[in-house]
C-alpha cells in the first residue's frame, strides 16, 4: 500500500484536475450557447435560399440545367471531400467519429476507382488526413467560435472551382451535425451535383425574374453550396462545445469519485498506522511490566 504522504499528494493532484475540468466545462457551456445562437441565426437565410432554389429548379427543366451545379457530370475519376473538425481535442469521441466517417468514404471511393482529394476546416481533420497520406488541397484553421462567411469562402471556392472546370465530378462534406446538447452525430452530405430542394407546400407565386431564371439560377447555385458549407461549419462548432462540455463534466465527476476513493484509502492507511503504533506502545508497556 502507498504511504499516507503519497496518497495525500494524489488526492491534491486529483482535486486540482477536477477544478480545471470544472472550469473548462463552464467555459464550454458559455461558448455552446453562443454557438447555438449562431446556428439558429443563419437558418432563416439558409431556408430562404433553399426555397428560392427549389422555386427556380421547379421552373427550369431540360437544357436550362446544363452547365450549372445541378448537372450530373461524367465521372472524372476524382472526387472532392470537405472535412470539418475542431482545432482542439478534449471533446470526447466527436473528432474520431468524423474522422472515421471520412476514412470510410475515402475507402469506398478508392474501391470504385475514384481518387479523393480533400479540403479541411480545422487542425484535427488536417492532421488526420496528412497522417493517412491523403492529398490536402486547401485548409483553414483557427476559425474561432463565430467565424464569418468570408473566413469560410476560401476553401469552399477552391472546391467549387474544380467542379466548374470539370476536374471533380462530385464534392461531398463530412462534419458533426448538432442535434442537441447530448447528441452530435457525424454527417456525410453531397454538395455537388446539387440535390434539388423540395419546394414548400405554399402556392407558387408567379414572379418575374430579371435577369432570366437560367442566369439567376446559375449565379445562385454556388452561393447556395457556400451557405451549406457555412452552416456545416457552424454546426460543427456548436457540436464541439457541446461535446467538450459533456466530456469535461464527466471528467470532473470521475475526478471527484477518485478523490473520494483516495480519501477512503488514506483514512484506512492512517487508521492502520495508528493501530500499529498503539499495538507497539502496548507491547512495549507489557514488556516493561514483565521486566
N, C-alpha and C positions, 0 to 999 in steps of 0.2 A: 504493500500500500504506500502511496506517496506521502511525504511528510506534510504536516499541517501548513508549513510555510509555502510549499509548492501548491497545495490546494488553494490557499488564500490568494496566491498570485494568479492562479487560473480563474478564480471567481472574479477578481478585479478586472482581468482581461475580458472575460465574457460580458460583464456588465458594461464595460466601455464599448464593446461591439454592439450591444443592444441599444445603447444611446445613439450610436452612429446610424444604425439601420432605422431607428425610430425617426430620427431627423430626416433621413432620406425618404422615408415613407411620407412624411408631411410635405416635403418639397414636391414629390411626385404627385401627391393629391392636388396640390395647388396648380401645378402645371397641367395636370389632366383636365381640370375644369376649364382652363383657358383653351386647351386643345379641342375639347368638345365644343366649345362655343365657336371656334374657328370652323370646325366641320359643319356645324349647323348653319353658320352664316353663309357658306358657299352653296348650300343646297338650292336655294331659290334660283340663283343664276344658272346652276347646272341643269335644273329642271326646265327652266325656260328655254335654254339652249336645246335640250333634248326634244321638247315639244316642237320647236321650230324645225329641227332636222327631220322629225317624224312627219311634219306637215309638208315639207319640201319633197322628201323622198316619196311621199304618197302621191304627189302630183307629177313627179318626173319618172318616167319609165323608159326602158329600152336604151337607145343611144345617148340619152341625156345623162346617164350614169358613167359613160365611158370616160376614162382619163381622170376620174375622181377616186377618192379613197374608198368609195363603195365598191369599185370594180374588183372582182377576184382576179388576181394576177397569175400568169403562168408560173409554175414552180421554178424559181431561180436557183434553188439549191441552198439558199441562205435565208435564215430567219433571225429577226431581232428579238431580244428579250431584255426588258427593263426590270431590274431588281431593286426593290425599295426596302431598305433596312435601317435601323438606328446606327448612330456613330459609336454608341457606348453599350456595354453589356449590362449585367445585373438586372435583367428583365425576364427571368425565368426561361421558358422554352420558346419564347416568341421568335428569336433570331434563328434558332435551329429549325423551327417549323418552316419558316420562309426559305431557308437555305435548302432544306430537304425537298420542298416543292419545286424550287428552281432546278436542283440537281435531277429530279425525276423528269422534268420537262426536257432538259438537255439530253438525257439518255434516250428518251422516246424519239426526239428529233434525229439524233445520231443514228438510231436503229432504222429510221426510214430514209436515211441517206442525206439528210439536211444538216448543214453546218450552222451552228448557233453563234451569233456574235452578241455581246452583252453591253448594256448601258446600266450604270448604277447610280442610285442615290443612297448615300450612307457608307461609312467606312467598313462596317462588318460584312456587308454584301460584297464590296470590292475585294476585301482581303480573302474571302472565301473563294471567289471566282479566280483570283490570281493563284491561290494555292492549288486550285483544281486544274490549272492550265488553260483556262478559258480566255478568249480574247476580249478584253475590255476596250471598247471604242471610245467611250466618254464617261466621265464620272463627275459627280457633285457631292461634296461633303460639307459638314458644318452648316447645315441649313438653318439651325436654330429651332426654336419652339413655334415660331409663327412666320414661316417663310412667305415671301411674296411670289406672285406668279412669275415675275421676271427672273427670280432665282431658279425656277424650275424649267424655264423655257429652253435653256442651252442644251440639255440632254434630250429633251423632247424633240426639238427641231433637228438635232443630229440624227435621231432615229427616223423621223418622218422624211427627211431629205433623201435617205437611202431607199425608202419605199417609192418616192416620186420619181427617182431615177431608174427604178426597176431592179435595183441591187437586191432588195428583200422582197419576198412575196408576202410575208406576214410579219407583224410585230405584236408581241404579247407583253403583258406586265404581270409581275408577281409581287404581292405586298401583303401586309397584315390587315385584314378587314376588321374594323372596330364594330363589334356587336353591342357590347355593354361593358361595364367596368370589369366583370369577371370573365368575359368571353371575348377572345380575339383569335380569329382563325385565318390561316393563310389562304389567299385567293389568287387564282390564275385567270386572267381575262384577256381575250383577244381584242386588240385595239384596231388593227388594220388587217384585212378589209373591215371597214366599219359595219357592225351589225345594225340593220335598220331598226331604230327605236319604235316601240309601239305607240301609236297616237292615243291621246286621251279619248274618253267616250263622249266628250262635248261635241256639239255640232261644228262642222268645219266652216270657218269663216272665209269668205271669198276676198282675199287680199289682192291688191295689185302691187307687184314687186318691181322695184327699179334698183339696179339693173335686172336682167332677166332672172328667172328662177334658177336656170342652169348655172349662170355665173355666180349667183349668190350662194348656191349650194357648194360649188367648188371652192369658194373662199371660206365658207363657214366650217366645212368638214375638218380642216387642220385645227381650227380653234376649238372644235368640239373634242377632238382627241387630246389636245393640250389640257382642256378642262378636266377630262377624265384622269389624266396623269396627275394633275394638281390635286384633285380630290383624293386620289390614292395616296399621295404623299401626306396629306393632312390626316387621313385615316390612320396611316402608319404611325404618325407622331402621337396621336391620341391613344393608339394601341400600346405604344412603347411606354408611355407614362402610366397607363392603367396597369400593365403587366409589372412594371417596376414597383408601383405602389403595393400591389399584392405580394410580390416577391419579398419586398422589404418588411411587410407586415408578418409574413411567415417566418422570415429570418429573426425578427425581433421576438416573436413567440418562442421560437426554438432556443434562442439565446437565454431567455428568461427561464425556460424549462431546464436548460442545462445548468444555469446558475443555482436553481433550487436543488437539483441533484447534487451538485458540488457542495453546496452548503450542508446538505444532509450528510454527505461523506465526510466533510470537515468536522461536523459535530460528533459523528461516530468515532473518528480518529482522535479527537480531543477527549472524548469520554474514555476511550481505550487507554489513552496516555494517563489520564487521571487515575483510572482503576489500577494501572500498573504501578504508578507512584504510591498509591495508598497501600497496595499489596507489599511493595518493597519496604515502606515505613513500618507496616505491621510486622513483617518478617524480622526487621532489624530490632524492633521493640521486644519481640518474643525472644530473640537471641540474647539480648542484653539481660532480660529477666531470667533466662535459664543460666546465664553466667553468674 
